Amino acid sequence: MTIEPLSPDELLTTTRSVRKRLDLTRPVPLELVRECLDVALQAPSGGNRQGWHWMVVTDPELRKAIGGYYERSHQAYFESGSSARALFQDDPVRAAQQRRVGESSLYLAEHMGDVPVLVIGCIAVSEGGLPQGNQSGLWGSLLPAAWSYMLAARARGLGTAWTTLHLAYESEVAELLGIPGDVRQGVLIPTAYFLGETFGPAKRQPLDEVLHVDRW
């Protein structure tokens, strides 16, 4: 597979959440997904435990079932006051951007089950389940690897999106896929070739509005 000649900064600033531009008709070779996951396995993990697991779902019926759970969860989210489309209504520029995000998230929810490959990043937990209090140590041993997977996919002409709404039905998805009880899901990454031209950097808030040096 040809890897696009992207500089590190270009790769990091143009890896977008792709929703409307996922090619739902073109199959994605499993070997290509494996290649991206091999890259992901080089990410850091706490204590070098490497407790991650990766569910790669290609079966049409399983994808359809997961898509159903995702769409159900998204409907509740979309109708809530906390959805992306409802944010920053007092800022006309940001409100317009949020509406576009809301529209694309709705499209993905309606088509999640049609995406050729669904990758679920999981992590093993102790017998007592999720730790009490701050869980950054646990999830920090999975989420960097999931992002590395998305970067590797971008470099190979694939589009992905970071999603977590299916977690409202985590136990149902676990039963559907046979995921054991001591393994928890952290992210669902739809994966497909993307349509149209390449991507550019997104509009973000200025650094000086979120940067704090020494004191808040």
C-alpha positions in Angstrom: 0.0 0.0 0.0 1.3 3.4 -0.9 1.8 5.8 2.0 1.0 9.4 1.2 4.1 11.7 1.4 2.9 13.8 4.4 5.2 15.6 6.7 4.7 14.9 10.4 3.0 18.3 11.0 0.8 17.9 7.9 -0.3 14.4 9.0 -1.1 15.7 12.5 -3.0 18.7 11.4 -5.0 17.2 8.6 -6.3 14.0 10.2 -9.9 14.9 10.5 -13.0 13.0 11.8 -14.5 11.9 8.5 -18.2 11.3 8.5 -20.0 12.4 5.3 -17.0 11.6 3.1 -16.6 7.9 4.0 -16.9 5.7 0.9 -19.6 3.2 2.0 -19.3 1.1 -1.2 -15.6 0.4 -1.4 -14.3 -2.6 0.6 -11.3 -2.0 2.9 -8.7 -4.9 2.8 -8.3 -6.4 6.3 -4.5 -6.5 5.7 -4.6 -2.7 5.4 -6.4 -2.4 8.7 -3.8 -4.8 10.3 -1.0 -2.6 8.9 -2.5 0.4 10.7 -3.0 -1.5 13.9 0.6 -2.6 13.8 1.5 1.1 13.8 -0.9 1.7 16.7 0.9 -1.0 18.8 3.9 1.3 19.0 2.0 3.8 21.1 2.9 4.2 24.8 1.1 2.3 27.5 1.3 2.6 31.2 3.9 0.3 32.7 4.3 -1.2 29.2 1.3 -3.4 30.0 -0.1 -3.2 26.5 -3.5 -4.2 27.8 -5.2 -3.1 24.6 -7.4 -5.3 22.4 -8.8 -4.4 19.0 -12.2 -5.6 17.7 -12.3 -5.4 13.9 -15.8 -5.8 12.7 -16.4 -6.6 9.0 -19.4 -8.9 9.1 -22.4 -7.0 7.6 -24.9 -8.2 10.1 -22.7 -7.3 13.1 -22.0 -3.9 11.6 -25.7 -3.3 11.1 -26.4 -4.3 14.7 -23.7 -2.0 16.1 -25.0 0.8 13.8 -28.4 0.4 15.3 -27.1 0.8 18.8 -25.1 3.8 17.7 -28.0 5.5 16.0 -30.2 5.0 19.0 -27.6 6.6 21.3 -27.1 9.4 18.8 -30.7 10.2 18.6 -30.8 10.9 22.4 -27.6 12.9 22.1 -28.8 14.9 19.1 -32.0 15.9 20.9 -30.2 16.9 24.1 -29.0 20.4 24.8 -25.4 19.2 24.9 -25.0 18.0 21.3 -22.4 19.6 19.0 -25.1 21.5 17.1 -26.3 23.2 20.2 -23.0 24.6 21.4 -21.7 28.2 21.1 -25.0 29.7 19.9 -23.9 33.1 21.1 -21.1 33.1 18.6 -22.4 33.2 14.9 -19.1 31.9 13.4 -18.7 29.0 15.8 -22.4 28.3 15.8 -22.3 27.8 12.0 -19.4 25.4 12.3 -21.2 23.5 15.1 -24.3 23.1 12.9 -22.1 21.5 10.2 -20.6 19.2 12.8 -24.1 18.3 13.9 -25.3 17.5 10.4 -22.3 15.3 9.6 -22.6 13.4 12.9 -26.3 12.8 12.1 -25.3 11.4 8.7 -22.7 9.1 10.2 -25.2 7.9 12.8 -27.6 7.0 10.0 -24.9 5.1 8.1 -22.6 3.7 10.8 -23.8 0.2 10.0 -22.8 0.7 6.3 -19.2 1.6 7.0 -17.0 -1.3 5.6 -14.9 -1.7 8.8 -15.6 -0.8 12.4 -12.7 -0.8 14.8 -13.4 -0.9 18.5 -10.4 -0.1 20.8 -10.7 -2.0 24.1 -8.5 -2.4 27.2 -8.3 -5.1 29.8 -9.2 -4.1 33.4 -8.6 -5.7 36.8 -11.1 -8.1 38.4 -12.6 -5.2 40.3 -13.6 -3.4 37.1 -12.9 0.2 36.3 -10.7 2.0 38.9 -12.3 4.6 41.3 -11.5 8.3 40.8 -9.4 9.6 38.0 -9.0 7.0 35.3 -6.5 8.8 33.1 -3.9 6.1 33.7 -6.1 3.4 32.3 -7.4 5.2 29.3 -4.1 6.9 28.6 -2.9 3.4 27.9 -5.4 2.9 25.0 -6.4 6.2 23.5 -3.0 7.3 22.2 -2.9 3.9 20.3 -6.3 4.6 18.9 -5.2 8.0 17.6 -2.1 6.4 16.1 -4.4 4.0 14.3 -6.2 7.0 12.8 -3.0 8.7 11.8 -1.8 5.5 10.1 -5.1 5.2 8.3 -4.9 8.8 7.1 -1.5 8.2 5.7 -2.8 5.2 3.7 -5.8 7.0 2.2 -8.4 5.9 4.7 -10.9 8.1 6.6 -11.8 7.6 10.2 -13.8 9.3 12.9 -13.5 9.3 16.7 -16.8 8.2 18.2 -17.9 7.0 21.7 -21.7 7.2 21.6 -22.1 3.4 21.2 -20.8 3.2 24.8 -24.3 3.9 26.1 -24.9 0.3 24.9 -21.4 -1.1 25.8 -22.8 -4.2 27.4 -25.0 -5.0 24.5 -22.2 -4.6 22.0 -19.9 -6.7 24.2 -22.5 -9.5 24.2 -23.0 -9.2 20.5 -19.2 -9.5 19.8 -18.3 -11.9 22.7 -16.1 -9.4 24.4 -15.2 -10.7 27.9 -16.3 -8.9 31.1 -12.8 -7.9 32.1 -12.3 -5.9 28.8 -13.9 -2.5 28.4 -14.5 -0.5 25.2 -13.0 2.9 24.8 -13.7 4.1 21.2 -15.4 3.1 18.0 -13.6 4.1 14.9 -15.5 3.7 11.6 -12.9 3.1 8.8 -13.3 3.5 5.0 -11.7 5.1 2.0 -12.6 8.7 1.8 -14.3 10.6 -1.0 -13.2 13.8 -2.6 -9.9 15.6 -2.2 -7.6 15.6 0.8 -8.1 17.5 4.1 -6.7 20.7 5.5 -6.3 22.0 9.1 -9.5 22.7 11.0 -10.6 26.0 12.4 -9.5 26.0 16.1 -9.6 28.5 18.9 -6.4 30.6 19.2 -3.7 29.0 21.3 -3.5 32.1 23.6 -7.1 31.5 24.7 -6.3 28.1 26.1 -2.6 28.4 27.1 -1.7 28.8 30.7 2.0 29.1 31.8 3.0 28.5 35.4 -0.4 29.7 36.8 -4.0 29.7 35.4 
